[in-house]
Amino acid sequence: MIRAFAAIDMPDDIRAALVRVQESLPVKRPVPPENLHLTLVFLGELPEPVLDDVHLAFSAINPPGFDLTLDGLGLFGGGRPRLAYAGVGESAELRHLQSKLEQAARGAGASIERRRYTPHVSLAYLDPTASGRDRLERAIAARADFRAGPFPVTGFGLYRSDLGHGSACYTELVHYPLSAPRRDTYVP
């Protein structure tokens, strides 16, 4: 069984901006810089033959590339936050790609959790029982105007996630390039 997900990796300049944000937050478990990504579809634990089928299904998807902007910070978990994150500006192209990947994964035999997709980049995992929530909420509010990008999305990856002591180790198994952005205007 292989724990896997599809994601967009962050360009170096965006990753650096995210690390600066992490450093400004009073958190104990920031996501390591090399693990900063935008998950498109979490596949969970898959047997290798199903992962092979998912790969073939992903290979058949070829939408055009697009630009993304990270926009704002937030907390997931309501009154007991468990995750600090950077938000993603609205993008019809991102939603289209995510939907296509989810459909392809299901068609290949992966059991994808059915819930609304909320695009984000995880910044830190939080202990919902720890004190200091007010301080964290103030730090998040102080950076509410965070913005990074736009940056070009030219592909996505299929990643393996190996859990261990400390942070997970992510390995890109396959990179899928997106086609060149379509031009809707005539350029002589």
Beta strands, then each sheet from edge to edge (+ up, - down):
strand 1: 2-9
strand 2: 29-30
strand 3: 37-46
strand 4: 66-76
strand 5: 83-88
strand 6: 120-125
strand 7: 147-153
strand 8: 155-162
strand 9: 169-177
sheet 1: 3+ 1- 8+ 9-
sheet 2: 2+ 6- 5+ 4- 7+
end
